[in-house]
Amino acid sequence: MKARERQYAVLGLGVFGSSVAKSLSHFGCEVLAIDNDIKCVDRIAPFTTQAVQADITEIDQLRECGVADCDVAIVGIGSHLEESVMAIINLKELKVPYIIAKAKNRRYMQIFLKLGADKVIRPEKEAGERIAKSLLGKNIVSTFDIDGDYNVVEILAPERWTGHTLRELDIRAKFGINVLGVREWGRDKITVPPDADYTITHGDQLLLVADAHSFNKLIEMGIVN
């Protein structure tokens, strides 16, 4: 029997929440998007599994939306303390297994963690760190933190991998990293999932999913730099 796909709820559809919802949907995830503003809901609806107008501070409305069935919830408000606090409290009561919250400063971060958020992010701060990493890592095209444990990383295929098929490289067995897709050189579209017998060529980009430890092994070995 095929394992159930993870389900994500994104609460608050401003610039940050909408970006998260679209990115998760782009990677084939089931996404429930929620906001009190119908304009925000209508704007994100074409990109997500379901988009609903609801007040995230009201637990009954979240329950009716199906948030309790989600594996991960992202509170994307951040600058509105009271709404974020109520949303986190509601998510805890609904027993959502993993809660991520956006915070605008360190104080908000401390409050959200004390309320039970599993991870709190500060987008502006982390964006600066990602820019620094991208400047230092010439192979890394983009990164996306998908939950608390795994990152989706798009890299320029290392030269030592060119001329070999994905089956020959056996990246999962050697490094514990899954290849989600391949963006062939000169093409915009990513092939998901890639054929195991696809031969990597110079200029290809690979979409990988890995935990930090596994990905760091590639960096330490000089495969990604």
Summary of the structure (lengths in Angstrom):
residues: 225
radius of gyration: 18.9
end to end distance: 39.0
largest distance: 55.8
contacts: 685
relative contact order: 0.10
helix: 40%
strand: 25%
